[in-house]
């Protein structure tokens, strides 16, 4: 990579660390360290909420998804605006108004210590692991494309984040998030402009070619529970998922607990309600444009260089034959794509129809050869090879003007670091507030808790880096934890919904939570094809039903 | 302005912005998907 790119990345890292550490000034007690003394403006909190949700996978994985699959992933976010509005009138006033540090602390006030302990423990377990995967995902890609050992990429992303989060607390997390969000959006807009300007045909022809392959199909109205992304799973399942994530996950709740008032906390969430779908549409559209770009510039057979090296070593003859077929198919597709654009200029309906038909056949041939190549890589490496996450980084490193690669890698790091920082900060808060201060040392001084909080942030940072470094070998364990996480996400939302029902009782909440998790596990193992977006609906509904019934039985026994 | 009326006003704004976003996506789909 050109030195200018490294200068951009180095400058970015230096800036965020210095800016983050600078925020430590004036933080002498845990209320400042964890909640910024509830002093932050809505727009800074709003940008921090968005930066926390937007991880590196959004930049490299979702653009790759746009390139291979098109716009339909956008449906995943259809429930988000509705969820934000619902939270604005329900949980946000409850949580902000009660003056708690963690969402789970509120559950003890409303129910009992065991419900708080269980929900906070589930949060620590799942977020601790997921923090590792958030570092691992971009680190694996960076290592592969730059030819580094994984540990160096993990260190490059993890160490600066841990340093500024540990020293500066939530002030550092939020104010660095603001700058990181600006960097990410700027990089996306510049990337989109460079892509459009660099195409050999106009935007209308580019979109026509992408549309012909179905990549601009953003809506699927079929009510099929097995389809992951449909309008209905996004709207209904997505609403429940976003309610759980923004309403009960400490990594998000803590963002808006730092706002000056309930109204500012609400406004910070509404920023996502306004901007999330347009921003995500831009990310996917960039992916679609990358697909069009590769119609006129020969893409590699393998976007992941590690796959290519492995196949070259183990099956060089098969690789040579696949590459020969691939180059031919790509060249033929390019010719036909140009023919489509020419036919459109001629405005000849029959010629356009015929050229589009030919284009789709050629495109299918390219896809078929690529699939064979990926199957070969899977056979050779022994692990399933899909190089979706490598498409955009490859494009950025090889095809963009000088300096753009540095800007994009800095944006990917910003996306990863903003999510990790918020998670470390919230993991530390839950550890100290829900467990250490609650059970181990309730009477400590503020200075003592501040020291413990910084140590807890450092511990979780180290834990996340270790998980990320061994992500390959821990693969199945991480998958188990993630799957386990999906069992209780909706169920925890159910407990919070139950908390808003006046007659709900502690045992109803606790056993309702267990019943919700059991119901999701049953659906998961009994009907594995059902989209995960429905799991949250099942979990939350079951908790409210079982918890409500148990509370009603308890109340009626008491009255008798 | 009370909290409730502010909420309803914001809700209307969110619905309008999302309706425009979804309409644009829909228009893109209808215009370019055969």
Interface residues (C-beta under 8 A of the other chain):
Chain A: X71 X74 X78 X81 X84 X85 X88 X89 X207 X208 X210 X211 X212 X214 X216 X217 X218 X219 X263 X266 X270 X273 X274 X277 X278 X281 X356
Chain B: X3 X6 X7 X10 X11 X13 X14 X15 X17 X18 X21 X22 X24 X25 X26 X28 X29 X31 X32 X33 X34
